[in-house]
Structure formats: structure tokens, C-alpha cells
């Protein structure tokens, strides 16, 4: 997949990435051999993460189906979207308890192939981590395992931009991440369009005064 010109980011693997801030919990493993196999991995995923993924997947599908049948401005669509937002707020509140400050890093970029974070020190190449990713806008949390690919010093010299690829992740969670990255990109495009429109209106107003 080619690099997104809008996000101006570098792909991780075959997937484009989008810039966005999100908390990440990383717990280093002693060895890559400690990454569980598929069955053990599914069994150890915290229930709240499974619920969050299930809700994100089913709610979006149902809302889209109803929107096709109903006009976008219908009372039913408006009511269901409002309920969906309320459930997301509640779920987001519950998920915040899973975010442990002791293991928290600042995520700055993500996509279907992995994530990028900021770290005070470089990560060891091929080091593996048990990870929790939190996306407030999507009321989504992903439990997975990551492998450090590279660490590059930032311009300020105080932090490193670290790239990690997925070593173990559910296929459905990977699809939700791809969808979330597209939603984030859409939000950013709308925000930039709004800023350009407001700037244009401000310039027009200034020229008239």
C-alpha cells in the first residue's frame, strides 16, 4: 500500500499510517519466545478489550445498514447515533482503568501494520512487548504483542521515534485499526478544511477593514 500523501507518514509494513496521539502501554518480554500462540493469545485477552472490539465492529455495521435504509436526517438515525456516543463514553471511561501510567508511552502514529511511539531512550531492535493501545475517539482498545523495528532520534535530541510492528494481533482487531486510521484521517481532513475556511474568512474580513 502506498504512503498517504495526506497524513505525510511512512508506512509500517504494507499498511499506511496516520498521525494521531494515543496512549500505549508496553511491557517488555524477556524473550520473543514468550509471545503466546494463537489459542493462548485469544484466551489471555482481557474481557473488556474483547467487548470494546465487538461493540466497535457490530455498532458500525448496524448504523451503516440503518443509514442506507433511512435518510441521514431521520429521527431514528439521530437517536441511534446519540445512543452510540453515550455507550462509547461509558466504555471509554471503563477502558481508562486499563491504562497503567507505569507502562505508558505516547503513541503518535498507527496503522494496520503497527505503531510509532515517543520514548526517552531507544528500544532494542527485535525486542518484544505485550501491549495495550487506546483510541479515545473510537472508544477502541486493542490488546496485542509488538516487536521493535527501529528507533530514530527526534530533532530535539531528547526523545526517540520508535517503530513497532505487530507480532500478535487478532485479525478483526487489525481491521478495526485500519478503519480507525481512516476515520482519523477523515477527521483531520475536515479539521484542516475548517481551518482553511476560517482563515480565508479572517483574511477577507481584514482586507475589508
C-alpha positions in Angstrom: 0.0 0.0 0.0 1.4 3.4 -0.9 2.1 6.2 1.5 -0.7 8.5 2.3 0.0 12.0 1.0 -2.5 13.5 3.3 -1.1 12.0 6.5 2.6 12.5 5.4 3.7 9.4 7.3 5.8 6.4 6.5 4.1 3.0 6.1 4.7 0.2 8.6 4.9 -3.0 6.5 2.3 -3.0 3.8 -0.1 -0.5 5.6 -0.2 3.2 5.6 -0.2 5.1 8.9 -1.9 8.2 10.2 -0.6 10.6 12.8 -2.7 10.8 16.0 -1.9 10.9 19.7 -3.0 7.9 21.8 -1.7 6.2 25.0 0.1 3.0 24.7 1.1 0.5 27.5 4.2 -1.6 26.8 5.5 -4.4 29.0 8.8 -5.8 27.8 9.1 -9.6 27.4 12.3 -11.5 28.4 12.2 -13.3 25.1 10.3 -13.4 21.8 9.6 -17.0 22.7 7.2 -15.7 25.4 4.8 -14.4 22.7 1.8 -16.8 23.0 0.5 -18.9 20.2 -2.9 -18.1 18.7 -5.1 -20.0 21.2 -3.2 -18.9 24.2 -3.3 -15.3 23.0 -7.1 -15.3 22.5 -7.5 -16.8 25.9 -5.5 -14.1 27.7 -7.1 -11.0 26.1 -8.9 -9.1 28.9 -12.6 -9.3 28.5 -13.1 -5.6 28.3 -10.9 -5.4 25.2 -13.0 -8.1 23.6 -16.2 -6.3 24.4 -14.8 -3.0 23.0 -13.8 -4.6 19.8 -17.1 -6.4 19.4 -19.1 -3.2 20.0 -17.0 -1.2 17.6 -17.4 -3.8 14.9 -21.2 -4.5 15.3 -22.3 -0.9 16.0 -20.6 0.5 12.9 -22.1 -2.2 10.7 -25.6 -1.8 12.1 -25.5 2.0 11.9 -24.3 1.9 8.3 -27.1 -0.6 7.4 -29.8 1.6 9.0 -28.4 4.7 7.3 -28.8 3.0 4.0 -32.5 2.4 4.7 -33.2 5.7 6.4 -32.5 9.3 5.3 -29.4 10.8 7.0 -31.5 13.3 8.9 -34.1 10.9 10.2 -35.0 10.9 13.9 -34.1 7.2 14.1 -30.6 7.7 12.8 -30.1 10.7 15.1 -31.3 8.7 18.1 -29.2 5.7 17.4 -26.1 7.8 16.8 -26.7 9.6 20.1 -27.0 6.3 22.0 -23.9 5.1 20.3 -22.0 8.1 21.5 -23.3 7.6 25.0 -22.2 4.0 25.0 -18.8 5.0 23.7 -18.3 7.5 26.6 -19.2 4.8 29.1 -16.9 2.3 27.5 -14.1 4.8 27.2 -14.4 5.5 31.0 -14.1 1.8 31.8 -11.2 1.4 29.5 -9.2 4.2 31.2 -8.8 1.9 34.2 -6.8 -0.4 31.9 -4.3 2.3 31.0 -1.4 1.9 33.6 0.8 5.1 34.0 3.7 2.9 34.9 3.9 1.4 31.4 2.5 4.3 29.4 4.1 5.7 26.3 2.9 8.4 23.9 1.7 6.9 20.7 2.0 9.3 17.7 1.2 7.2 14.6 -0.6 4.0 13.8 -2.0 1.8 11.1 -2.7 -1.8 10.2 1.0 -2.8 10.4 2.0 -1.3 13.7 2.5 1.9 15.6 5.1 4.6 16.4 5.7 5.9 19.8 7.9 8.5 21.5 10.4 7.2 24.1 13.1 8.8 26.2 15.5 6.1 25.2 15.8 3.9 22.1 14.1 0.5 22.1 16.3 -2.6 21.4 15.8 -3.9 17.9 13.6 -7.0 17.8 12.6 -6.5 21.5 9.0 -7.7 22.0 6.3 -6.3 24.2 2.9 -7.1 25.5 0.8 -4.0 24.5 -2.4 -2.2 25.1 -3.5 0.5 22.6 -6.2 3.1 23.5 -8.1 5.2 21.0 -10.5 7.6 22.7 -12.2 8.9 19.5 -13.2 5.4 18.5 -13.9 4.1 22.0 -11.5 1.3 21.0 -8.8 -0.6 22.9 -6.5 -3.2 21.3 -4.6 -5.9 23.2 -1.7 -7.2 21.2 2.1 -8.0 21.0 4.6 -5.7 19.3 8.1 -6.1 18.0 10.5 -3.1 18.0 11.8 -2.4 14.4 13.9 0.8 14.8 14.4 3.9 16.9 15.3 7.3 15.4 16.3 10.4 17.4 13.9 13.3 17.2 15.2 16.7 16.1 15.2 17.9 19.7 17.6 15.1 20.6 15.7 14.3 23.9 13.3 11.7 22.5 13.3 8.8 20.0 10.6 7.9 17.5 10.3 4.2 17.8 8.6 2.0 15.2 6.9 -1.3 16.4 5.2 -3.8 14.2 2.5 -6.3 15.2 3.9 -9.7 16.4 0.5 -11.0 17.5 -2.9 -9.4 17.0 -6.4 -10.6 16.2 -7.4 -10.2 12.6 -10.6 -8.5 13.5 -8.7 -6.0 15.7 -6.3 -5.3 12.9 -9.3 -4.5 10.6 -10.7 -2.2 13.3 -7.4 -0.4 13.5 -7.4 0.1 9.7 -10.9 1.5 9.9 -9.9 3.8 12.9 -7.0 5.1 10.9 -9.3 6.0 8.0 -11.7 7.7 10.4 -8.8 9.7 12.0 -7.6 10.8 8.5 -11.2 11.9 7.7 -11.4 13.9 10.9 -8.1 15.6 10.2 -9.1 16.5 6.6 -12.3 18.1 7.9 -10.4 20.0 10.6 -7.9 21.3 8.0 -10.7 22.3 5.7 -12.4 24.1 8.5 -9.2 25.9 9.5 -8.6 27.0 5.8 -12.2 28.2 5.6 -11.9 30.2 8.8 -8.5 31.6 7.7 -10.0 32.7 4.4 -12.9 34.4 6.1 -10.5 36.1 8.5 -8.3 37.3 5.6 -11.4 38.6 3.8 -12.6 40.4 6.8 -9.2 42.0 7.4 -9.0 43.2 3.8 -12.3 45.0 4.1 -11.5 46.8 7.3 
